[in-house]
């Protein structure tokens, strides 16, 4: 299990304001656990409201990594953030997630997935559309079989894990590069978010978790295909959030064409993959508006 005190200690000195905010979050939110087939599943269940937002953690970090999203939506929605890092195949992930939903007496959810977690959200959605009344996908990928590379699994198993983590950090740093100027308070928030991600990679990510993430991504590309007609009866709605300079923007058309009842919302350009973080308030407002519109 993640040692939250070590996580906090590694974040001291980045930003006192954001550090205190994150510390208060950890103190106010207690992790819950479910034993499922000899696997311990950590998750948060918090918030108030008529609907439940479901987020899958376990890509680049645990449930604590999405604290900003939880704080942004828990006053008007129930939040369920499940760590699925112990699963490497879609069927087990789906059954385990449903066990958590059943335990918490949640019948239907609004799936929310950004970047890597958008892949996991789609894996669940394709297997359980009847439990999904809405889905929000942000800066994420559509399934493409050609993206599954067997050599990547081989590399992950033979290369020193410290080297692999260094490579991953460089990739994530590159995704966060942009030239647009941002306000000082946003810079502070961004620095803390970057430090939290780096700390998660130091204290949370393991070779085992990374291998699971990669196997799930391969299964996503090979098994989650849209356009077969199996979602024709789905009565829910989907919101696809992007910006035209995001590295994954080219996949938006595939997602929009394949997922029924979907619409696209574009954030302003200039911030690439970090647009949702930089433009947090606009990002959260559009999602909440989408959730509210599900009543109509």
Secondary structure as UniProt FT lines:
FT   HELIX           4..11
FT   TURN            12..14
FT   HELIX           16..28
FT   STRAND          32..36
FT   TURN            37..38
FT   STRAND          39..47
FT   STRAND          52..57
FT   HELIX           63..66
FT   HELIX           67..73
FT   TURN            74..76
FT   STRAND          78..83
FT   TURN            85..86
FT   HELIX           90..103
FT   TURN            104..105
FT   STRAND          109..114
FT   HELIX           116..127
FT   HELIX           129..131
FT   STRAND          132..138
FT   HELIX           145..147
FT   HELIX           150..158
FT   HELIX           161..175
FT   HELIX           184..203
FT   HELIX           207..223
FT   TURN            230..233
FT   STRAND          237..242
FT   TURN            244..245
FT   TURN            247..248
FT   HELIX           249..251
FT   HELIX           252..258
FT   TURN            260..261
FT   STRAND          262..266
FT   HELIX           272..274
FT   HELIX           275..278
FT   HELIX           280..293
FT   TURN            294..295
//
